Amino acid sequence: MLGAADVVRWGGCPEARRGPLVLLADGGMLRVDVLQADRKKLSGDSPVFGPVSLPLESVVGIVPWLPGEPQRRDRIIGQVAQATGHADRLILQNGDQLTGTIEAIDDTNVRLRRLAGVVEIPIDRTAAVVFNPDLLRRKSPEGLRATAGFADGSRLIATGLTGDASAMKVTTTAGRVWQALAEDLVYLQPIGGRVTYLSDLPVAEFHPEPYLTLTWPYATDRNLHGGHLRAGGQFFLKGLAVHSYARLKYSPDGTYRRFQATLAVDDCTKGRGSVRFRIYVDGKEKYASPIIRGGDIPLPITVDIVDARRLDLLVEYADGADHQDHADWLEARLVK
């Protein structure tokens, strides 16, 4: 069964770099090979889960070809995940968008019914397919759950995880049971239970001090440019991003035992930037990091916060003013 463990990594949290990528209504993502869809269901062959068949109301959309550049990849996945509207939609490689009703998808074409009739769009001209958001069956997740990451870049939002050293079953928030080899599970990130992520909590106070005149906001579960958090060549689902100098204040309720995070300069700086992290608990400094530079291996830390009512996270300039000081508090969390 799923327990309240801390974040566990066996092989990092890989990203799906080959398409197609299927985005699920419960927040999961499924990497598939050959893919087909009609007006009722989507089917395909997953490298991890084998043959899959999904009702269309459980699928947000499809990205047939994932861009190699991380920021472009983030943008197209974000467009699909956050789409609104009242019809199916195709986003073309040139940026154009077509609305209508998708009748079929195969490995060569997308058939789209429009007012003027049915058109066929080559799949290699299609950047993304968005299914009618009004028809999705979304279920708000609650209670203890975890993001389970797999070797091919698939991610499932799990409420149950059972099995042995060779095989496993994953029960998702949508109630579906997926089967995979145990060796394909590379990442398990609990949500709820003993673990509370700071990115899911309100900030009591945010105090930035620009080195010159430019003030950066903070970001949650994204880097400062809106892309996913990445550091040391790894991908992180949760965390906080700030630009030096910045102080974030939180107000824990005294029931947590420790604060954990992984400290890094985001990979978006391409090896530039240098910062120092400091942690204050109820006004007293509890931790000061060495200087951390872009390209350094992310640094995991644990700080005792028993009975704490105030937690301050600071990022300071180091030896390069604030040039490219995009600092990440990766997987920053309170643990009971």
C-alpha positions as CSV (number, residue, x, y, z in Angstrom):
1,M,0.0,0.0,0.0
2,L,1.0,3.6,-0.5
3,G,2.7,5.0,2.6
4,A,3.7,8.4,3.8
5,A,7.4,8.2,2.9
6,D,9.5,11.1,1.8
7,V,10.5,11.7,-1.8
8,V,12.3,8.6,-3.2
9,R,14.4,8.6,-6.3
10,W,15.9,5.4,-7.8
11,G,17.0,7.0,-11.1
12,G,15.9,10.6,-11.1
13,C,12.6,11.8,-12.6
14,P,13.0,11.4,-16.4
15,E,11.1,13.4,-18.9
16,A,9.4,11.9,-21.9
17,R,11.5,13.0,-24.9
18,R,9.9,10.9,-27.5
19,G,6.2,11.2,-28.5
20,P,3.4,10.8,-28.5
21,L,2.7,12.0,-25.0
22,V,-0.9,11.6,-23.6
23,L,-2.0,14.1,-20.9
24,L,-4.5,12.6,-18.5
25,A,-7.4,14.4,-16.8
26,D,-6.1,13.6,-13.3
27,G,-2.8,15.2,-14.0
28,G,-0.9,12.2,-15.1
29,M,1.1,11.7,-18.3
30,L,1.5,8.6,-20.4
31,R,4.2,8.0,-23.0
32,V,3.0,5.8,-25.9
33,D,4.3,4.5,-29.1
34,V,1.7,3.7,-31.8
35,L,-1.4,5.6,-31.0
36,Q,-5.0,5.6,-32.4
37,A,-8.2,7.4,-31.3
38,D,-11.8,7.8,-32.4
39,R,-14.7,9.7,-30.8
40,K,-14.9,7.4,-27.8
41,K,-11.5,6.1,-26.9
42,L,-7.8,6.3,-27.3
43,S,-5.6,3.3,-27.6
44,G,-1.9,2.8,-27.9
45,D,1.1,0.8,-26.8
46,S,3.1,2.0,-23.7
47,P,6.7,1.0,-23.3
48,V,6.0,0.5,-19.6
49,F,2.4,-0.6,-19.3
50,G,1.9,-2.4,-22.6
51,P,-1.4,-2.0,-24.6
52,V,-3.6,0.7,-23.2
53,S,-7.2,1.8,-23.9
54,L,-8.6,4.9,-22.4
55,P,-12.1,6.6,-22.6
56,L,-11.7,9.9,-24.3
57,E,-13.3,11.8,-21.3
58,S,-10.2,10.8,-19.3
59,V,-7.7,12.4,-21.8
60,V,-6.9,16.1,-21.9
61,G,-4.9,15.9,-25.1
62,I,-1.9,14.5,-27.0
63,V,1.5,15.9,-28.0
64,P,2.5,13.8,-31.0
65,W,6.1,15.0,-31.1
66,L,7.9,16.4,-28.1
67,P,10.4,19.2,-28.8
68,G,14.0,18.5,-27.8
69,E,14.5,21.9,-26.2
70,P,13.1,21.9,-22.6
71,Q,11.5,25.3,-22.7
72,R,9.6,24.6,-25.9
73,R,8.6,21.2,-24.5
74,D,7.2,23.0,-21.4
75,R,5.3,25.5,-23.5
76,I,3.4,23.0,-25.6
77,I,2.6,20.7,-22.7
78,G,1.3,23.7,-20.8
79,Q,-0.9,24.8,-23.7
80,V,-2.6,21.4,-23.7
81,A,-2.9,21.0,-19.9
82,Q,-4.3,24.5,-19.4
83,A,-6.6,24.6,-22.4
84,T,-10.1,25.9,-22.1
85,G,-13.0,26.0,-24.6
86,H,-16.0,24.1,-25.9
87,A,-14.6,22.1,-28.8
88,D,-11.8,19.8,-29.9
89,R,-8.7,21.7,-31.2
90,L,-5.6,21.1,-33.2
91,I,-2.5,23.2,-32.6
92,L,-0.4,23.1,-35.7
93,Q,3.4,23.3,-35.9
94,N,3.2,26.8,-37.5
95,G,1.1,28.1,-34.5
96,D,-2.3,28.0,-36.3
97,Q,-5.2,26.5,-34.4
98,L,-8.2,24.6,-35.9
99,T,-11.4,23.8,-33.9
100,G,-14.0,21.2,-34.6
101,T,-14.7,17.6,-33.6
102,I,-11.9,15.0,-33.9
103,E,-13.3,11.9,-35.6
104,A,-10.1,9.8,-35.7
105,I,-6.3,9.9,-35.2
106,D,-3.8,7.4,-36.5
107,D,-0.1,7.4,-37.1
108,T,-0.4,9.5,-40.3
109,N,-3.4,11.9,-40.0
110,V,-5.9,13.6,-37.7
111,R,-9.5,13.7,-39.1
112,L,-11.3,16.9,-37.9
113,R,-14.9,17.6,-38.7
114,R,-15.5,21.4,-39.2
115,L,-18.5,23.3,-40.4
116,A,-17.3,23.1,-44.0
117,G,-16.7,19.4,-43.8
118,V,-14.0,16.9,-42.7
119,V,-10.4,17.8,-43.2
120,E,-7.3,15.6,-42.7
121,I,-4.2,17.1,-41.2
122,P,-1.0,15.2,-41.4
123,I,0.2,14.2,-37.9
124,D,3.7,15.6,-38.6
125,R,2.1,19.0,-39.0
126,T,0.4,18.8,-35.7
127,A,2.0,20.1,-32.5
128,A,-0.8,19.1,-30.2
129,V,-4.3,17.7,-30.0
130,V,-6.7,19.1,-27.4
131,F,-9.9,17.3,-26.6
132,N,-13.0,19.3,-25.7
133,P,-12.4,20.4,-22.0
134,D,-16.1,20.5,-21.4
135,L,-16.3,16.7,-21.8
136,L,-13.5,15.8,-19.4
137,R,-14.2,13.9,-16.2
138,R,-12.0,15.5,-13.7
139,K,-11.8,14.3,-10.2
140,S,-10.2,16.6,-7.6
141,P,-7.5,14.4,-5.9
142,E,-7.6,14.4,-2.1
143,G,-6.1,12.4,0.8
144,L,-2.7,10.6,0.6
145,R,-1.4,10.1,-2.9
146,A,1.8,10.1,-4.8
147,T,3.2,11.0,-8.2
148,A,4.8,7.8,-9.5
149,G,7.4,8.4,-12.2
150,F,8.5,5.8,-14.7
151,A,11.6,5.1,-16.8
152,D,10.0,6.3,-20.1
153,G,8.8,9.6,-18.6
154,S,5.3,8.5,-17.8
155,R,3.8,9.8,-14.6
156,L,0.7,8.5,-12.7
157,I,-1.1,10.1,-9.8
158,A,-1.4,7.1,-7.5
159,T,-3.6,6.4,-4.5
160,G,-2.3,2.8,-4.1
161,L,0.9,1.0,-4.9
162,T,1.2,-2.7,-4.4
163,G,3.5,-5.5,-5.6
164,D,6.9,-7.1,-5.1
165,A,10.4,-6.9,-6.4
166,S,9.4,-8.0,-9.9
167,A,5.9,-6.5,-10.6
168,M,3.6,-3.8,-9.3
169,K,0.1,-2.4,-9.6
170,V,-0.6,1.3,-9.4
171,T,-4.1,2.5,-8.6
172,T,-4.7,6.1,-9.8
173,T,-7.0,8.8,-8.5
174,A,-9.3,8.0,-11.5
175,G,-9.7,4.4,-10.1
176,R,-7.8,2.7,-12.9
177,V,-5.2,0.0,-12.1
178,W,-2.0,0.0,-14.1
179,Q,0.6,-2.9,-14.1
180,A,4.3,-2.5,-14.7
181,L,7.6,-4.0,-13.9
182,A,9.0,-2.8,-10.5
183,E,12.3,-1.8,-12.2
184,D,10.4,0.7,-14.3
185,L,9.4,2.8,-11.3
186,V,12.2,5.4,-10.8
187,Y,10.5,8.1,-8.7
188,L,7.9,8.4,-6.0
189,Q,6.8,11.7,-4.6
190,P,4.1,11.6,-1.8
191,I,1.5,14.3,-1.5
192,G,-0.5,14.7,1.7
193,G,0.0,12.5,4.7
194,R,3.1,13.5,6.7
195,V,4.4,15.7,3.8
196,T,3.3,19.2,3.0
197,Y,5.0,21.1,0.1
198,L,5.6,24.8,0.6
199,S,4.5,25.4,-3.0
200,D,1.1,24.3,-1.9
201,L,1.0,26.7,1.1
202,P,0.3,30.4,1.1
203,V,3.4,32.6,1.6
204,A,3.2,34.7,4.8
205,E,5.6,37.3,3.4
206,F,7.8,37.7,0.3
207,H,10.6,40.2,0.4
208,P,12.8,40.7,-2.6
209,E,15.7,43.2,-2.7
210,P,16.9,43.8,-6.3
211,Y,20.6,44.3,-6.9
212,L,19.8,47.2,-9.1
213,T,16.3,47.9,-10.2
214,L,14.8,44.7,-11.6
215,T,12.5,42.9,-9.1
216,W,11.7,39.2,-9.8
217,P,8.6,37.5,-8.4
218,Y,8.8,34.1,-6.9
219,A,7.4,31.0,-8.7
220,T,5.9,27.8,-7.4
221,D,6.5,24.4,-9.1
222,R,8.0,26.3,-12.1
223,N,11.3,28.1,-12.7
224,L,11.4,31.9,-13.1
225,H,10.8,31.7,-16.8
226,G,7.7,29.5,-16.5
227,G,9.3,26.2,-17.4
228,H,9.7,23.1,-15.2
229,L,12.2,23.1,-12.4
230,R,15.5,21.5,-13.6
231,A,18.8,21.2,-11.9
232,G,21.8,19.0,-12.3
233,G,20.2,17.5,-15.4
234,Q,17.3,16.3,-13.3
235,F,13.6,17.2,-13.5
236,F,11.7,18.2,-10.4
237,L,7.9,18.4,-10.0
238,K,7.7,20.5,-6.8
239,G,9.6,23.5,-5.5
240,L,10.1,27.2,-5.2
241,A,12.1,29.5,-7.5
242,V,13.5,32.9,-6.5
243,H,16.0,35.4,-7.7
244,S,18.6,36.8,-5.3
245,Y,18.2,38.6,-3.0
246,A,14.9,37.1,-1.7
247,R,13.3,36.1,1.5
248,L,10.2,33.8,1.7
249,K,8.4,33.6,5.1
250,Y,6.1,30.7,6.0
251,S,4.1,30.1,9.2
252,P,4.1,26.4,10.1
253,D,1.7,25.4,13.0
254,G,4.2,23.8,15.2
255,T,3.3,20.2,14.3
256,Y,6.2,19.5,11.9
257,R,9.5,17.9,12.8
258,R,11.7,18.8,9.9
259,F,12.1,20.9,6.8
260,Q,13.7,19.3,3.7
261,A,14.7,20.6,0.4
262,T,17.3,20.3,-2.4
263,L,19.2,23.4,-3.2
264,A,20.4,24.4,-6.6
265,V,20.7,27.1,-9.3
266,D,18.2,26.2,-12.1
267,D,19.6,24.7,-15.3
268,C,17.9,27.5,-17.3
269,T,21.0,29.6,-16.4
270,K,23.2,27.3,-18.5
271,G,25.8,27.0,-15.7
272,R,25.8,30.7,-14.6
273,G,24.7,32.2,-11.3
274,S,26.0,31.9,-7.7
275,V,24.0,32.1,-4.5
276,R,24.0,31.2,-0.8
277,F,20.9,29.8,0.9
278,R,20.1,30.5,4.6
279,I,17.3,29.1,6.8
280,Y,15.9,30.8,9.9
281,V,13.6,29.0,12.3
282,D,11.7,31.3,14.7
283,G,14.2,34.1,14.0
284,K,17.3,32.0,14.6
285,E,19.7,30.9,11.8
286,K,19.6,27.1,11.5
287,Y,21.4,26.6,8.2
288,A,23.8,28.4,5.8
289,S,24.8,26.7,2.6
290,P,28.2,26.9,0.9
291,I,28.2,29.0,-2.3
292,I,26.1,27.1,-4.9
293,R,26.7,27.8,-8.5
294,G,25.0,27.0,-11.8
295,G,25.9,23.5,-12.9
296,D,26.7,22.3,-9.3
297,I,25.1,19.0,-8.2
298,P,21.9,19.8,-6.3
299,L,22.4,19.8,-2.5
300,P,19.8,17.9,-0.3
301,I,19.4,19.3,3.2
302,T,17.3,18.6,6.4
303,V,16.7,21.1,9.1
304,D,15.0,20.5,12.5
305,I,11.8,22.6,12.9
306,V,10.2,21.0,15.9
307,D,7.5,23.4,17.4
308,A,8.4,26.0,14.8
309,R,6.0,28.8,14.1
310,R,8.1,30.8,11.7
311,L,10.3,29.6,8.8
312,D,12.3,32.1,6.7
313,L,14.1,31.0,3.5
314,L,16.7,33.4,2.2
315,V,18.7,33.4,-1.0
316,E,21.7,35.9,-1.1
317,Y,24.0,37.1,-3.7
318,A,27.4,35.3,-3.8
319,D,30.4,36.3,-5.9
320,G,28.7,37.4,-9.1
321,A,26.3,40.1,-8.0
322,D,22.8,38.8,-9.0
323,H,23.8,37.7,-12.6
324,Q,21.6,34.7,-13.5
325,D,20.9,34.0,-9.8
326,H,17.9,31.8,-10.4
327,A,17.8,29.8,-7.2
328,D,15.6,26.7,-6.6
329,W,14.3,25.4,-3.3
330,L,13.6,22.0,-4.9
331,E,11.0,19.8,-3.3
332,A,10.8,22.2,-0.3
333,R,8.6,20.4,2.2
334,L,7.5,20.2,5.8
335,V,7.5,16.7,7.3
336,K,5.6,15.6,10.4
